[in-house]
Amino acid sequence: MALIDQVLGLVNKQPKDPDAPKPPVGSRSEREAALKDKAGMVISVFALLLAVNSWYGGKLGSTVLTNTLGANNKWAQYQAKASRGVSYEIAAKTANDPAVKAEFLAEKERMESDKAEIAKEARAMEALREEAKKSSPWIGYASTAYQLAIVVLSASILAVSMAMFWGSFAVAAIGILLSANGVFLLF
């Protein structure tokens, strides 16, 4: 219960000195104080959206890097298996003993099977990388929109402008739309 009272106390700020002189109703300082009360909490929400968006952008960057390296490693394995397969094929052609020849050909077939599995894994990694690369710019655009929303909101305090206050919500809404596109690739 004490925690709820503290949170409500932050939202509904009371003057420290109840006997302190109050500015005239509708004065700039009164409007500014009311705007600061509203804007303070909203800035925190916009900053949270920016932080989550930045985290997701970092995750996408990590996915691109990890899957690029993983796919490169898989293709290197693929090439090694291809070279070994050629070696087994040449060895089978030069073998005189039918049992040894059959063993070399079996190994060549195993290399072909391994190559197919490795290629499948490499293509899957490349697909994940490409999807993350498609999402990444949208997350960057959304971060810019959130930053702009915070700037417009901060400027609304200085200008004591409710139009700028509500305008910051429009900019943040654009950021949310861009984030959603970065996550779900809607358009």
Beta strands, then each sheet from edge to edge (+ up, - down):
end
